[in-house]
Amino acid sequence: MKRIAVIPGDGIGPEVVREAVRVLKHLQDTKAVELEFVDFDWSAEKFLRDGVSLPPGALEMLTAEFDAILAGAFGDPRVPSNKHAEDILLGMRRGLDLYINLRPVRLLNERLTPLLNRKTSDIDFVVFRENTEGAYCAAGGFLKHGTDDEIALQEDVSTRRGVERIIVAAFEYARENGRKRVTMADKSNVQRFGGDLWQRVFKEVAKTYPEIEANHQYVDAMAMHMVLDPAQYDVIVSNNLFGDILTDLGAAIQGGLGLAASGNIHPGKVSLFEPVHGSAPPLAGKGIANPIGAILTSAMMLEYLGFQTLSNEIEDAVRGAISANETTRDLGGQLSTQQAGAAITARLVNTGKK
Ligand SMILES: NC(=O)c1ccc[n+]([C@@H]2O[C@H](COP(=O)([O-])OP(=O)(O)OC[C@H]3O[C@@H](n4cnc5c(N)ncnc54)[C@H](O)[C@@H]3O)[C@@H](O)[C@H]2O)c1
């Protein structure tokens, strides 16, 4: 039995997570997998109502009682400070030490990419984004706040331990999954300290994986190459900020944010799975959000929990639904969020439980 904490969150989060859970419950009814779902209402709504974002003791409870967390998205115009989202999402990423943000970029159907004449095999790589430090560690401050002489400092923190473990994770993944190359993106030509550390550690780690090609690109050049020649990438490793930006570009070339999945992982520990997209307030409540990002996220979660075959079956069902144009409008189809989720569920072959 695997216990899943479900945190739908804000905006389109609840709508897309409902469809991911529908797929998982179908597998639970028809295949050899036992899942238990427990819902948590941590969201802008709760924050505005009760003043609670991430409740006290939440991290300890998640660690002690759950195998994985499935989240939607956090962000609501009624909370302009975004405080609840920061507390909940960054709180879990940092508090559970989920140092790997794993974001696959895979073209599931040639018609989805805005790039011309690309085959599905041309866009198939994974990004390892460092997830606990970098520019997202809230270090900095203001001097002379609100005056004409104001100074804002925003620190970008790289620790030797943090850099090494994400680079090792990228090479380990390459080794285990038959990938041939790991490419590091940085800006070490101008970020002389953090960049220098990343460079040194990358070279050291690469030496211990002689069968894997290791190369490096400046992040601005990578953004260009990702559009012009995405086929060159197998595994990309980068810091928190660059990884965030590169994976939105990655999402765009695989067909849009509505399709992109991600895992926030600490191997061997309770890990958090969420679609890459945010809460998309303009789409919320309309039943038009694409549930595929959330559904592929649930497939990543199953893979993490040891159910590789079921994960592949979900991906095949998604591929089939896209080929048949059984999709939401953003992918050119006519279906609602719920209908798109049902169409994918219907494609999962029933084998009869155990
Ligand atoms: N992980 C997260 O929880 C997360 C990530 C990014 C943004 N946010 C938050 O979400 C809110 C909105 O941010 P944003 O507009 O910059 O990004 P967003 O990802 O919510 O939406 C950007 C655009 O992408 C498209 N899109 C996103 N998801 C889609 C889906 N499932 N189906 C179809 N189209 C989809 C929509 O056109 C949308 O307008 C903000 O509050 C932001 O802070 C949260």
PDBQT file of the ligand as one rigid body, heavy atoms in Angstrom, charges set to zero:
ROOT
HETATM    1  N1  LIG A 401       4.271  25.321  -9.146  1.00  0.00    +0.000 N 
HETATM    2  C1  LIG A 401       3.364  26.268  -8.958  1.00  0.00    +0.000 C 
HETATM    3  O1  LIG A 401       2.502  26.131  -8.129  1.00  0.00    +0.000 OA
HETATM    4  C2  LIG A 401       3.423  27.487  -9.826  1.00  0.00    +0.000 A 
HETATM    5  C3  LIG A 401       4.206  27.539 -10.980  1.00  0.00    +0.000 A 
HETATM    6  C4  LIG A 401       4.149  28.681 -11.793  1.00  0.00    +0.000 A 
HETATM    7  C5  LIG A 401       3.310  29.737 -11.434  1.00  0.00    +0.000 A 
HETATM    8  N2  LIG A 401       2.578  29.653 -10.293  1.00  0.00    +0.000 N 
HETATM    9  C6  LIG A 401       1.615  30.691  -9.912  1.00  0.00    +0.000 C 
HETATM   10  O2  LIG A 401       0.476  30.549 -10.766  1.00  0.00    +0.000 OA
HETATM   11  C7  LIG A 401      -0.111  31.850 -10.991  1.00  0.00    +0.000 C 
HETATM   12  C8  LIG A 401      -0.205  32.107 -12.489  1.00  0.00    +0.000 C 
HETATM   13  O3  LIG A 401       1.109  32.168 -13.036  1.00  0.00    +0.000 OA
HETATM   14  P1  LIG A 401       1.451  32.274 -14.569  1.00  0.00    +0.000 P 
HETATM   15  O4  LIG A 401       0.256  32.820 -15.297  1.00  0.00    +0.000 OA
HETATM   16  O5  LIG A 401       2.742  32.952 -14.713  1.00  0.00    +0.000 OA
HETATM   17  O6  LIG A 401       1.726  30.771 -15.054  1.00  0.00    +0.000 OA
HETATM   18  P2  LIG A 401       0.709  29.586 -15.376  1.00  0.00    +0.000 P 
HETATM   19  O7  LIG A 401       1.506  28.356 -15.638  1.00  0.00    +0.000 OA
HETATM   20  O8  LIG A 401      -0.327  29.464 -14.332  1.00  0.00    +0.000 OA
HETATM   21  O9  LIG A 401      -0.027  30.005 -16.717  1.00  0.00    +0.000 OA
HETATM   22  C9  LIG A 401       0.619  30.554 -17.855  1.00  0.00    +0.000 C 
HETATM   23  C10 LIG A 401      -0.215  30.276 -19.088  1.00  0.00    +0.000 C 
HETATM   24  O10 LIG A 401       0.046  28.928 -19.511  1.00  0.00    +0.000 OA
HETATM   25  C11 LIG A 401      -1.134  28.334 -19.967  1.00  0.00    +0.000 C 
HETATM   26  N3  LIG A 401      -1.399  27.143 -19.156  1.00  0.00    +0.000 N 
HETATM   27  C12 LIG A 401      -0.824  26.814 -17.963  1.00  0.00    +0.000 A 
HETATM   28  N4  LIG A 401      -1.307  25.652 -17.537  1.00  0.00    +0.000 NA
HETATM   29  C13 LIG A 401      -2.188  25.226 -18.452  1.00  0.00    +0.000 A 
HETATM   30  C14 LIG A 401      -3.027  24.079 -18.567  1.00  0.00    +0.000 A 
HETATM   31  N5  LIG A 401      -3.038  23.091 -17.651  1.00  0.00    +0.000 N 
HETATM   32  N6  LIG A 401      -3.835  23.968 -19.651  1.00  0.00    +0.000 NA
HETATM   33  C15 LIG A 401      -3.822  24.904 -20.602  1.00  0.00    +0.000 A 
HETATM   34  N7  LIG A 401      -3.053  26.007 -20.563  1.00  0.00    +0.000 NA
HETATM   35  C16 LIG A 401      -2.252  26.168 -19.489  1.00  0.00    +0.000 A 
HETATM   36  C17 LIG A 401      -2.222  29.354 -19.869  1.00  0.00    +0.000 C 
HETATM   37  O11 LIG A 401      -2.344  29.998 -21.100  1.00  0.00    +0.000 OA
HETATM   38  C18 LIG A 401      -1.719  30.309 -18.837  1.00  0.00    +0.000 C 
HETATM   39  O12 LIG A 401      -2.271  31.567 -19.019  1.00  0.00    +0.000 OA
HETATM   40  C19 LIG A 401       0.782  32.848 -10.246  1.00  0.00    +0.000 C 
HETATM   41  O13 LIG A 401       0.210  33.077  -8.990  1.00  0.00    +0.000 OA
HETATM   42  C20 LIG A 401       2.107  32.112 -10.094  1.00  0.00    +0.000 C 
HETATM   43  O14 LIG A 401       2.855  32.542  -9.000  1.00  0.00    +0.000 OA
HETATM   44  C21 LIG A 401       2.596  28.544  -9.498  1.00  0.00    +0.000 A 
ENDROOT
TORSDOF 0
